[in-house]
Amino acid sequence: SSLVDLISEGTPGLLIVTKLMATNLLFGYSCCLIAGIGFAVNYLPVKSCDIGDGIFFSAAMSVGILLVGLVTGMFLTSTPNVEIPAFEPLAAAGGAMWMLGNLMCPYIIQTIGLGLGLTVWDLSNMLMGWVTGYFGLFGLPKEQDVKQPWANFVGLVLASVSLIFFSLASAFDDFEPAREVEIKKVNSDASTAASCGDLPDIEDGQNVQKPTLKHGERGADASDRANRMKAMLGFSMAILAGVLFGSTFDLPMDLKNGVFGPDHSQHIMDYVFSHFIGISAAASVALTVYITVRGKKSFLQRQLIVPSLVSGVIWGIAQVAWFQANIEVGFAIAFPIIGSLPGIIGLFIGCCCLGEVRTTRSRIFSLVGLLLRVPGVLLIALSSV
């Protein structure tokens, strides 16, 4: 029932507040679920595509995101009819921050791998959003939605630790098939060598080790130092990317809460279109610089456009739901739940539909991660009751 209906029916004030809170919580958790599903499946349209270095994909994806922002600005805002709210540069800056973090991801994956990179930026994203809301940082008020702090904290820890096991599951799932391919390649090379008469020298039933040239120790040390520096840079960038992801809502929330003055809207949906303009603008600038620098070597594939647009639309819907979830249940609850649900949903999709999680080790690590994450999400959800 609406507030007017409850008052007209003579419902006591405390009961009205209780019913409204329950309605808001249900709506907030529904938004968390929509966001979790969206972030779990938004990359499926490009799963079978080669996205190269990701720059062109990000730019095409941002067009789909902007389309969702346009629809949101026309139909889900406080402005009358289909009038789009005023452009807010600070909300756009929040979107640009997210895209900056997103553009870092290909380099992070190249330096420290997908499993570790995803774990680090997901964890720093989750912790950044949780800390911001729980302690009221960067102009945001300290949240009062967490009624059971112990449950919220324990759930956060469980969800964070589960990321490590999901990362290990992904690593072993990728490692085993690659190992099988390498074994087959070695066997194939040996067969080819035998057919060509290029067999290893054998003396007394053992291979004779031929002398091989070794790199100088200085060269090896320099290479090791360079690799360590690249790994440190990739790890640091993964942390920074997560911080940028976790801070993307701060400026729109500050505008809504009047931190930058009373002349801004108090309706969070009024900032979505500006936020998505920031994402699209940052992606366009990155694409322009990329084409200017790389020239004909730029990875630009026309067949990527439609799947990337679809991916962007799904991501945009999920992000809109996350905007609303932050209002209904708060950062300290929304961030851990939405940060955890894609892993759970993605695991089921991967196992049931895509033939992933094929090895015994990856299944064990996935199960452990699942046994940690599901109770963690439940504890976080129940911490507001």
Phi, psi and chi 1 to 4 in degrees:
 res  aa     phi    psi   chi1   chi2   chi3   chi4
   1 SER       -  150.4  -58.1      -      -      -
   2 SER   -79.6  168.1   66.7      -      -      -
   3 LEU   -61.1  -41.3  178.4   59.4      -      -
   4 VAL   -62.3  -42.6  175.5      -      -      -
   5 ASP   -62.9  -42.1  -67.3  -24.0      -      -
   6 LEU   -64.9  -40.9  -70.3  170.5      -      -
   7 ILE   -67.7  -42.7  -65.9  174.2      -      -
   8 SER   -64.8  -26.8   63.6      -      -      -
   9 GLU   -83.2   -0.3  -68.4  169.2    3.1      -
  10 GLY    76.3   25.2      -      -      -      -
  11 THR   -70.1  134.6  -52.4      -      -      -
  12 PRO   -57.1  149.7  -23.5   32.4      -      -
  13 GLY   -59.0  -43.0      -      -      -      -
  14 LEU   -63.5  -39.3 -178.6   59.6      -      -
  15 LEU   -67.6  -36.2 -173.5   56.2      -      -
  16 ILE   -60.3  -48.2  -69.1  175.5      -      -
  17 VAL   -60.7  -43.0  172.9      -      -      -
  18 THR   -62.0  -45.1  -56.6      -      -      -
  19 LYS   -65.1  -40.4  -74.3 -171.7  174.3 -177.7
  20 LEU   -66.4  -39.3  -72.6  175.7      -      -
  21 MET   -64.2  -42.3  -71.8  177.9   61.2      -
  22 ALA   -63.7  -40.0      -      -      -      -
  23 THR   -64.4  -42.9  -58.1      -      -      -
  24 ASN   -64.0  -41.0  -69.8  -17.1      -      -
  25 LEU   -63.0  -45.0  -82.5  178.0      -      -
  26 LEU   -61.6  -42.5 -179.4   60.5      -      -
  27 PHE   -64.7  -41.9 -177.0   41.7      -      -
  28 GLY   -63.6  -43.6      -      -      -      -
  29 TYR   -67.8  -33.8  -69.6  143.5      -      -
  30 SER   -63.4  -40.3  -60.8      -      -      -
  31 CYS   -65.0  -39.1  -70.8      -      -      -
  32 CYS   -60.4  -42.1  -72.1      -      -      -
  33 LEU   -65.4  -44.1 -179.0   60.8      -      -
  34 ILE   -61.4  -44.3  -67.5  170.4      -      -
  35 ALA   -63.7  -44.0      -      -      -      -
  36 GLY   -61.1  -43.0      -      -      -      -
  37 ILE   -65.3  -43.8  -66.2  172.7      -      -
  38 GLY   -60.9  -46.2      -      -      -      -
  39 PHE   -71.3  -21.3  -68.2  131.0      -      -
  40 ALA   -76.4  -30.4      -      -      -      -
  41 VAL  -113.9   -3.1  -56.4      -      -      -
  42 ASN   -67.8  -21.3   76.8  -73.4      -      -
  43 TYR   -93.7   -2.3  -70.0  115.9      -      -
  44 LEU   -60.2  -37.8  -71.6 -179.3      -      -
  45 PRO   -59.6  -24.5  -26.2   35.7      -      -
  46 VAL  -110.0   12.2  -65.7      -      -      -
  47 LYS   -60.7  -37.9 -177.3  172.1  176.7   61.8
  48 SER   -92.0    5.7   60.1      -      -      -
  49 CYS  -101.3  150.8  -58.0      -      -      -
  50 ASP   -88.7  111.4 -180.0   10.8      -      -
  51 ILE   -94.8    3.8   64.1  170.7      -      -
  52 GLY    60.2 -130.1      -      -      -      -
  53 ASP   -86.0   -1.3   45.2   32.1      -      -
  54 GLY    88.2   -7.8      -      -      -      -
  55 ILE   -69.5  -51.1  -54.9  -63.8      -      -
  56 PHE   -64.2  -39.8 -179.9   69.4      -      -
  57 PHE   -59.1  -44.9  161.8   69.5      -      -
  58 SER   -62.0  -40.2  -64.5      -      -      -
  59 ALA   -66.5  -44.6      -      -      -      -
  60 ALA   -66.8  -38.9      -      -      -      -
  61 MET   -62.0  -37.9  179.9 -177.2  174.5      -
  62 SER   -64.7  -25.9   71.7      -      -      -
  63 VAL   -66.9  -42.9  177.3      -      -      -
  64 GLY   -62.7  -39.9      -      -      -      -
  65 ILE   -61.4  -43.3  -66.7  172.2      -      -
  66 LEU   -64.6  -35.4 -168.8   60.0      -      -
  67 LEU   -61.3  -42.4  -70.8  174.2      -      -
  68 VAL   -64.0  -40.6  174.8      -      -      -
  69 GLY   -62.1  -37.9      -      -      -      -
  70 LEU   -64.4  -45.6 -179.8   61.8      -      -
  71 VAL   -63.3  -41.7  173.4      -      -      -
  72 THR   -62.1  -44.5  -57.6      -      -      -
  73 GLY   -63.8  -28.6      -      -      -      -
  74 MET   -84.4  -34.9  -67.8  172.0   64.3      -
  75 PHE  -120.7  -15.3  -61.3  106.3      -      -
  76 LEU  -116.8   16.0  -61.5  179.1      -      -
  77 THR  -107.0  178.8   58.9      -      -      -
  78 SER   -84.0   -7.4   62.3      -      -      -
  79 THR   -75.7  149.9   53.9      -      -      -
  80 PRO   -72.1  154.7   25.5  -33.2      -      -
  81 ASN    54.2 -128.6  -58.9  -38.6      -      -
  82 VAL  -113.8   27.2  -68.5      -      -      -
  83 GLU   -72.5  132.0 -179.1 -177.6  -15.8      -
  84 ILE   -83.9  136.9  -64.5  176.6      -      -
  85 PRO   -61.5  162.2  -20.0   31.2      -      -
  86 ALA   -61.7  143.5      -      -      -      -
  87 PHE   -68.8  132.9  174.4   71.2      -      -
  88 GLU  -116.8  108.0  -68.1  -77.3    1.6      -
  89 PRO   -59.1  -35.8  -23.5   33.4      -      -
  90 LEU   -68.3  -37.2  -71.8  175.2      -      -
  91 ALA   -64.7  -37.7      -      -      -      -
  92 ALA   -65.1  -35.8      -      -      -      -
  93 ALA   -62.6  -36.6      -      -      -      -
  94 GLY   -62.3  -39.6      -      -      -      -
  95 GLY   -66.8  -39.7      -      -      -      -
  96 ALA   -63.5  -34.3      -      -      -      -
  97 MET   -61.1  -43.2  -71.9  166.6   55.9      -
  98 TRP   -62.4  -45.1  179.5   87.7      -      -
  99 MET   -65.4  -34.9  179.1   51.9   72.2      -
 100 LEU   -61.3  -44.4  179.2   60.0      -      -
 101 GLY   -63.7  -39.3      -      -      -      -
 102 ASN   -64.6  -36.9 -169.1   56.0      -      -
 103 LEU   -70.4  -20.4  -68.9  168.9      -      -
 104 MET   -75.5  -23.6  -67.4 -179.2 -175.6      -
 105 CYS   -58.8  -43.0  -66.7      -      -      -
 106 PRO   -57.9  -42.0  -26.8   35.9      -      -
 107 TYR   -67.4  -38.8 -178.8   79.1      -      -
 108 ILE   -59.3  -45.4  -65.7  168.8      -      -
 109 ILE   -63.4  -37.6  -66.3  169.1      -      -
 110 GLN   -65.9  -33.9  -72.1  176.5    3.0      -
 111 THR   -90.7  -40.6   52.3      -      -      -
 112 ILE  -122.3    0.4   62.3  175.2      -      -
 113 GLY    92.2  157.7      -      -      -      -
 114 LEU   -66.7  -45.2  175.9   61.1      -      -
 115 GLY   -60.1  -52.7      -      -      -      -
 116 LEU   -68.7  -41.8 -179.4   57.5      -      -
 117 GLY   -60.3  -46.5      -      -      -      -
 118 LEU   -62.3  -41.3 -172.8   63.2      -      -
 119 THR   -62.7  -45.0  -60.4      -      -      -
 120 VAL   -67.5  -48.5  172.4      -      -      -
 121 TRP   -74.1  -31.0   75.7   59.0      -      -
 122 ASP   -64.8  -42.7  -93.9   -2.1      -      -
 123 LEU   -66.6  -46.1 -176.0   58.2      -      -
 124 SER   -67.8  -32.6   57.5      -      -      -
 125 ASN   -62.3  -49.9  173.2   24.9      -      -
 126 MET   -62.8  -45.9 -173.3 -172.4  -57.5      -
 127 LEU   -67.7  -37.7  -68.6  176.7      -      -
 128 MET   -62.3  -48.0 -175.5   65.9 -171.5      -
 129 GLY   -64.8  -40.4      -      -      -      -
 130 TRP   -65.8  -48.1 -179.1   83.7      -      -
 131 VAL   -61.9  -42.5  167.6      -      -      -
 132 THR   -58.3  -46.0  -58.8      -      -      -
 133 GLY   -77.5  -41.6      -      -      -      -
 134 TYR   -66.8  -40.1 -166.6   86.1      -      -
 135 PHE  -101.1   -3.8  -65.8  103.7      -      -
 136 GLY    68.3   57.7      -      -      -      -
 137 LEU   -98.4  164.8  -54.7  178.9      -      -
 138 PHE    55.9   42.0  -51.7  116.8      -      -
 139 GLY    85.4   -6.8      -      -      -      -
 140 LEU   -84.8  141.5  -61.6  178.0      -      -
 141 PRO   -70.6  148.7   25.5  -33.0      -      -
 142 LYS   -65.4  129.7 -174.3  175.6  180.0 -179.8
 143 GLU   -75.6  143.1  -67.6  178.7   -5.3      -
 144 GLN  -108.0    4.5  -54.0  -62.4  -37.7      -
 145 ASP   -76.3  -19.7  -64.4  -47.6      -      -
 146 VAL   -83.4  102.8  179.6      -      -      -
 147 LYS   -86.5  -26.5  -55.0  -65.5 -170.6  -60.4
 148 GLN  -122.6   85.8  -53.8  -70.5  -20.9      -
 149 PRO   -59.1  -37.3  -23.7   32.9      -      -
 150 TRP   -61.9  -41.0   69.6  -92.3      -      -
 151 ALA   -66.8  -39.3      -      -      -      -
 152 ASN   -64.1  -43.6 -171.6  -96.5      -      -
 153 PHE   -69.7  -45.4 -177.8   74.2      -      -
 154 VAL   -63.2  -42.1  171.7      -      -      -
 155 GLY   -61.3  -40.0      -      -      -      -
 156 LEU   -63.2  -43.6  176.8   73.0      -      -
 157 VAL   -62.9  -45.6  171.5      -      -      -
 158 LEU   -61.3  -44.1  -69.8  174.8      -      -
 159 ALA   -64.1  -37.3      -      -      -      -
 160 SER   -68.4  -45.4  -59.7      -      -      -
 161 VAL   -64.7  -34.5  173.6      -      -      -
 162 SER   -62.2  -28.4   73.6      -      -      -
 163 LEU   -59.3  -36.9  -77.9  170.3      -      -
 164 ILE   -63.8  -43.0  -60.7  172.5      -      -
 165 PHE   -70.9  -36.2  -72.2   94.9      -      -
 166 PHE   -66.0  -35.3  -82.5  116.0      -      -
 167 SER   -64.9  -43.2  171.4      -      -      -
 168 LEU   -63.6  -39.6  -70.1  170.9      -      -
 169 ALA   -60.9  -43.3      -      -      -      -
 170 SER   -65.1  -40.0  174.6      -      -      -
 171 ALA   -64.1  -45.9      -      -      -      -
 172 PHE   -71.6  -31.0  -82.3  104.5      -      -
 173 ASP   -66.5  -35.9 -160.4   38.7      -      -
 174 ASP   -79.1  -30.4  -67.8  -22.7      -      -
 175 PHE   -73.4  -44.0  170.7   74.9      -      -
 176 GLU   -63.1  -49.3  -67.5  -66.5  -19.5      -
 177 PRO   -59.6  -38.9  -24.2   34.6      -      -
 178 ALA   -63.2  -38.3      -      -      -      -
 179 ARG   -64.9  -41.2 -175.5 -180.0  177.2 -171.9
 180 GLU   -62.9  -41.3  -68.3  174.4    6.9      -
 181 VAL   -62.4  -40.6  169.8      -      -      -
 182 GLU   -65.4  -41.4 -175.3   63.6   28.3      -
 183 ILE   -61.8  -44.8  -69.0  172.0      -      -
 184 LYS   -61.3  -38.6  -69.6  178.6 -179.1  177.5
 185 LYS   -65.5  -42.2 -177.3  178.7 -176.8  -61.0
 186 VAL   -63.0  -45.0  169.8      -      -      -
 187 ASN   -61.5  -41.8  -68.3  -23.5      -      -
 188 SER   -63.0  -42.0  175.3      -      -      -
 189 ASP   -64.2  -39.2  -69.4  -14.9      -      -
 190 ALA   -64.7  -40.8      -      -      -      -
 191 SER   -64.4  -41.6  -60.6      -      -      -
 192 THR   -62.9  -42.8  -56.6      -      -      -
 193 ALA   -63.0  -40.4      -      -      -      -
 194 ALA   -64.4  -41.1      -      -      -      -
 195 SER   -67.9  -25.1   64.5      -      -      -
 196 CYS   -94.1    1.4  -64.1      -      -      -
 197 GLY    77.6   13.2      -      -      -      -
 198 ASP   -96.4   63.3 -172.3   17.7      -      -
 199 LEU   -88.4  151.6  -67.9  170.7      -      -
 200 PRO   -66.4  148.4   22.6  -32.0      -      -
 201 ASP   -64.5  133.7  -64.0  -30.4      -      -
 202 ILE  -123.4  130.7  -62.8  177.1      -      -
 203 GLU  -137.3  119.7 -176.1  176.2  -25.8      -
 204 ASP    57.5   37.5  -64.2  -28.4      -      -
 205 GLY    78.2    9.1      -      -      -      -
 206 GLN  -129.8  153.5  -64.0 -166.3    6.7      -
 207 ASN   -70.8  136.9  -69.3  -10.3      -      -
 208 VAL   -87.7  120.4  176.1      -      -      -
 209 GLN   -76.8  117.4  -61.7  -65.3  -32.6      -
 210 LYS   -84.2  146.6  -64.6 -176.7  178.2 -180.0
 211 PRO   -64.5  137.5   22.5  -32.2      -      -
 212 THR  -121.5  151.4   56.4      -      -      -
 213 LEU   -79.2  137.9  -64.8  175.7      -      -
 214 LYS  -112.4  147.1  -64.8 -176.9  178.7  179.0
 215 HIS   -68.7  152.2  -67.0  -69.0      -      -
 216 GLY   -63.5  149.2      -      -      -      -
 217 GLU   -60.6  -36.5  -68.9 -175.4    0.9      -
 218 ARG   -62.9  -43.0  -69.1 -177.8 -179.0  178.3
 219 GLY   -62.6  -40.9      -      -      -      -
 220 ALA   -65.4  -43.3      -      -      -      -
 221 ASP   -63.1  -41.7  -70.1  -18.2      -      -
 222 ALA   -62.9  -40.7      -      -      -      -
 223 SER   -64.9  -42.0  177.3      -      -      -
 224 ASP   -63.0  -43.1  -72.0  -17.5      -      -
 225 ARG   -63.0  -40.8  -79.4 -162.9  -60.1  -89.8
 226 ALA   -63.5  -41.9      -      -      -      -
 227 ASN   -65.5  -40.1  -71.6  -24.8      -      -
 228 ARG   -64.8  -41.2  -77.1 -163.2  -64.6  -90.5
 229 MET   -64.4  -40.4  -71.6  -61.5  -65.2      -
 230 LYS   -64.3  -40.8  -74.6  180.0   67.4  175.7
 231 ALA   -65.5  -41.1      -      -      -      -
 232 MET   -64.1  -41.1  -70.7  176.0   60.0      -
 233 LEU   -64.5  -44.0  177.7   60.4      -      -
 234 GLY   -61.8  -41.5      -      -      -      -
 235 PHE   -64.2  -44.2 -169.4   84.2      -      -
 236 SER   -63.5  -40.1  -58.8      -      -      -
 237 MET   -66.6  -34.8  -72.3  177.5   66.2      -
 238 ALA   -64.1  -41.5      -      -      -      -
 239 ILE   -62.6  -46.3  -65.5  175.0      -      -
 240 LEU   -62.2  -41.7  177.1   58.8      -      -
 241 ALA   -60.1  -43.6      -      -      -      -
 242 GLY   -63.0  -39.2      -      -      -      -
 243 VAL   -63.5  -41.7  169.4      -      -      -
 244 LEU   -64.4  -42.4  -68.6  171.1      -      -
 245 PHE   -60.9  -42.6  -66.2  152.8      -      -
 246 GLY   -74.7  -13.3      -      -      -      -
 247 SER  -102.9   -1.3  -55.4      -      -      -
 248 THR   -63.7  -26.1 -171.3      -      -      -
 249 PHE   -90.5   -9.0  -63.4  106.8      -      -
 250 ASP   -62.1  -48.2  -68.8   -6.9      -      -
 251 LEU   -66.9  -44.4  -71.4  171.8      -      -
 252 PRO   -59.8  -38.6  -26.4   35.4      -      -
 253 MET   -67.3  -38.1  -71.9  -66.8  -69.7      -
 254 ASP   -63.9  -39.4  -73.7  -18.6      -      -
 255 LEU   -62.5  -45.1  -72.2  166.0      -      -
 256 LYS   -62.3  -38.8  172.2 -169.6  171.9  -63.9
 257 ASN   -84.3    2.2  -66.7  -27.6      -      -
 258 GLY    80.8   16.7      -      -      -      -
 259 VAL   -63.4  -33.8  173.4      -      -      -
 260 PHE  -100.1   22.0  -62.8  104.0      -      -
 261 GLY   114.0  162.7      -      -      -      -
 262 PRO   -83.6    0.0   31.3  -33.6      -      -
 263 ASP   -86.2   10.0  -61.3  -30.6      -      -
 264 HIS  -108.8  154.5  -56.8  -80.4      -      -
 265 SER   -64.4  148.1  171.5      -      -      -
 266 GLN   -99.8   12.3  -64.9 -176.3   -6.3      -
 267 HIS  -106.4  116.5 -164.7  -78.8      -      -
 268 ILE   -62.9  -31.3 -166.3   62.8      -      -
 269 MET   -66.8  -17.9  -71.0  -66.3  118.7      -
 270 ASP   -69.2  -12.1  -70.8  -10.6      -      -
 271 TYR  -105.4   -4.8  -59.1  104.1      -      -
 272 VAL   -65.5  -47.0  169.9      -      -      -
 273 PHE   -61.8  -43.5 -174.3   51.6      -      -
 274 SER   -61.8  -41.9  -63.8      -      -      -
 275 HIS   -59.6  -44.8 -170.4  -95.7      -      -
 276 PHE   -72.8  -28.9  -72.6    1.5      -      -
 277 ILE   -62.1  -40.4  -73.9  177.0      -      -
 278 GLY   -61.0  -41.3      -      -      -      -
 279 ILE   -61.6  -48.5  -68.4  174.9      -      -
 280 SER   -65.6  -40.0 -176.6      -      -      -
 281 ALA   -65.2  -44.0      -      -      -      -
 282 ALA   -63.6  -39.9      -      -      -      -
 283 ALA   -65.7  -38.2      -      -      -      -
 284 SER   -66.8  -42.0  -60.7      -      -      -
 285 VAL   -62.6  -44.3  170.1      -      -      -
 286 ALA   -61.9  -40.6      -      -      -      -
 287 LEU   -66.5  -40.7 -179.0   63.6      -      -
 288 THR   -62.3  -46.6  -57.7      -      -      -
 289 VAL   -63.1  -41.5  172.5      -      -      -
 290 TYR   -61.0  -47.8  170.4   70.5      -      -
 291 ILE   -66.9  -37.4  -66.0  174.3      -      -
 292 THR   -62.5  -42.4  -57.9      -      -      -
 293 VAL   -78.0  -46.0  172.8      -      -      -
 294 ARG   -84.4  -26.9  -63.7  -82.0  -65.3  174.1
 295 GLY    62.4 -127.6      -      -      -      -
 296 LYS   -70.5  -13.9  -67.5 -178.0  178.5 -180.0
 297 LYS   -83.0   -2.7  -65.8 -178.6  179.7  179.4
 298 SER   -62.1  140.4  -56.8      -      -      -
 299 PHE   -88.7   97.3 -172.9   87.0      -      -
 300 LEU  -127.4  107.7  -53.0  171.9      -      -
 301 GLN  -118.1  119.8  -60.8  -70.8  -30.0      -
 302 ARG   -62.9  -32.9  -78.0 -171.8  -63.6  178.7
 303 GLN   -69.0   -9.7   59.1  -93.7   32.5      -
 304 LEU   -82.6  -18.1 -104.4 -177.4      -      -
 305 ILE   -62.5  -54.1  -65.2  175.2      -      -
 306 VAL   -65.1  -49.4  173.7      -      -      -
 307 PRO   -58.8  -36.4  -23.0   33.2      -      -
 308 SER   -67.9  -39.7  -59.5      -      -      -
 309 LEU   -60.4  -45.6  -78.8  171.5      -      -
 310 VAL   -61.8  -42.8  174.9      -      -      -
 311 SER   -59.1  -42.2  178.9      -      -      -
 312 GLY   -65.9  -38.7      -      -      -      -
 313 VAL   -62.8  -45.7  168.0      -      -      -
 314 ILE   -63.2  -44.4  -62.1  171.9      -      -
 315 TRP   -61.9  -42.3 -173.2   93.4      -      -
 316 GLY   -61.7  -41.7      -      -      -      -
 317 ILE   -62.1  -43.6  -66.6  170.9      -      -
 318 ALA   -62.8  -39.8      -      -      -      -
 319 GLN   -68.0  -37.8 -171.3   78.4  -15.9      -
 320 VAL   -61.4  -43.2  170.5      -      -      -
 321 ALA   -62.2  -36.9      -      -      -      -
 322 TRP   -67.4  -39.1 -163.2  -15.7      -      -
 323 PHE   -52.9  -48.4  -97.3  100.3      -      -
 324 GLN   -72.0  -35.9 -166.8   61.7   42.7      -
 325 ALA   -61.6  -36.8      -      -      -      -
 326 ASN   -59.9  -34.9  -71.5  -24.0      -      -
 327 ILE   -73.9  -43.4  -59.6  -61.5      -      -
 328 GLU   -76.3  -40.9  -56.3  -61.2  -22.8      -
 329 VAL  -119.9   -9.9  -62.1      -      -      -
 330 GLY    91.2  159.2      -      -      -      -
 331 PHE   -60.7  -43.1  -82.1   39.6      -      -
 332 ALA   -64.7  -18.1      -      -      -      -
 333 ILE  -106.1  -44.2  -65.9  173.0      -      -
 334 ALA   -65.1  -44.0      -      -      -      -
 335 PHE   -62.3  -50.3  -98.3   85.4      -      -
 336 PRO   -64.1  -37.5  -23.4   34.3      -      -
 337 ILE   -68.3  -50.6  -69.1  177.9      -      -
 338 ILE   -68.5  -30.5  -63.7  173.5      -      -
 339 GLY   -71.2  -21.2      -      -      -      -
 340 SER   -98.1  -35.8  -60.4      -      -      -
 341 LEU   -60.1  -40.8  -78.3  178.7      -      -
 342 PRO   -57.9  -35.9  -27.4   36.3      -      -
 343 GLY   -64.6  -40.7      -      -      -      -
 344 ILE   -67.1  -48.4  -61.6  173.0      -      -
 345 ILE   -66.9  -43.2  -62.2  167.4      -      -
 346 GLY   -61.9  -34.5      -      -      -      -
 347 LEU   -62.9  -45.5  178.4   63.1      -      -
 348 PHE   -65.8  -41.3  -77.8  108.1      -      -
 349 ILE   -63.7  -43.7  -66.6  174.3      -      -
 350 GLY   -63.0  -41.6      -      -      -      -
 351 CYS   -72.2  -44.7  -71.9      -      -      -
 352 CYS   -84.6  -31.2  -59.9      -      -      -
 353 CYS  -116.1  -27.5  -55.5      -      -      -
 354 LEU  -113.4    0.4  -56.6  176.1      -      -
 355 GLY    68.5   26.3      -      -      -      -
 356 GLU   -89.3  178.5  -62.9  176.3  -11.2      -
 357 VAL    53.6   63.7 -165.7      -      -      -
 358 ARG   -94.5  -24.7  -69.7  158.7  -70.7 -173.2
 359 THR   -94.4  160.3   66.4      -      -      -
 360 THR   -63.1  -44.3  -58.1      -      -      -
 361 ARG   -63.4  -43.2  -73.8 -174.5  177.9 -178.4
 362 SER   -63.9  -35.7   64.5      -      -      -
 363 ARG   -68.2  -38.6  -71.9  171.4 -177.7  169.6
 364 ILE   -64.7  -47.8  -69.2  172.4      -      -
 365 PHE   -63.6  -37.8  -76.7  125.4      -      -
 366 SER   -64.1  -41.6  -64.8      -      -      -
 367 LEU   -64.1  -44.0  179.8   60.3      -      -
 368 VAL   -61.6  -44.6  174.3      -      -      -
 369 GLY   -60.1  -39.1      -      -      -      -
 370 LEU   -67.5  -41.4 -159.5   60.9      -      -
 371 LEU   -66.9  -22.8  -68.4  175.2      -      -
 372 LEU   -87.4  -40.7  -71.0  170.3      -      -
 373 ARG   -74.9  -41.5 -175.2  166.5  -69.5 -164.6
 374 VAL   -60.5  -50.7  171.5      -      -      -
 375 PRO   -61.8  -34.2  -20.1   31.0      -      -
 376 GLY   -61.4  -46.1      -      -      -      -
 377 VAL   -63.6  -41.8  170.9      -      -      -
 378 LEU   -63.1  -42.3  -68.7  175.2      -      -
 379 LEU   -64.4  -41.4  -77.8  171.5      -      -
 380 ILE   -62.7  -43.3  -66.0  165.9      -      -
 381 ALA   -64.0  -40.9      -      -      -      -
 382 LEU   -76.4  -14.2  -67.5  173.4      -      -
 383 SER   -68.8  -13.3   67.4      -      -      -
 384 SER   -95.5   -0.7   63.2      -      -      -
 385 VAL   -94.4      -  179.2      -      -      -
